[in-house]
Amino acid sequence: MSIVACFVNSVAAVYESTSIVEYRHRDPNFLPLLVVEEEPDLQIQGSWQKIQIQNQSEIPKRTTFSHFVWKGKLYIAGGMQEARSAFLKDFWCLDLNALDGW
């Protein structure tokens, strides 16, 4: 199984548990247990801007999805189209240098 398939399956397993989706705010009982560690290499300096993608195909709108940027590419996985709907088991990638479509 590829690393992408493993990631998508892991995310799907988490979101299929409704208890994790039920939490809307941090539980005050857990705040003392949180430890924040700063990693300067992970800090992004700059500002947000709207981008134009050459290929106008769009990914389905979603909520509660996972995303990350790695090596100049934006990855989006899973989520739901609306609360309590079926979990999306898809994985999208956008090259942030080319912006030529998903």
Summary of the structure (lengths in Angstrom):
residues: 102
radius of gyration: 16.3
end to end distance: 22.5
largest distance: 46.8
contacts: 190
relative contact order: 0.21
helix: 25%
strand: 18%
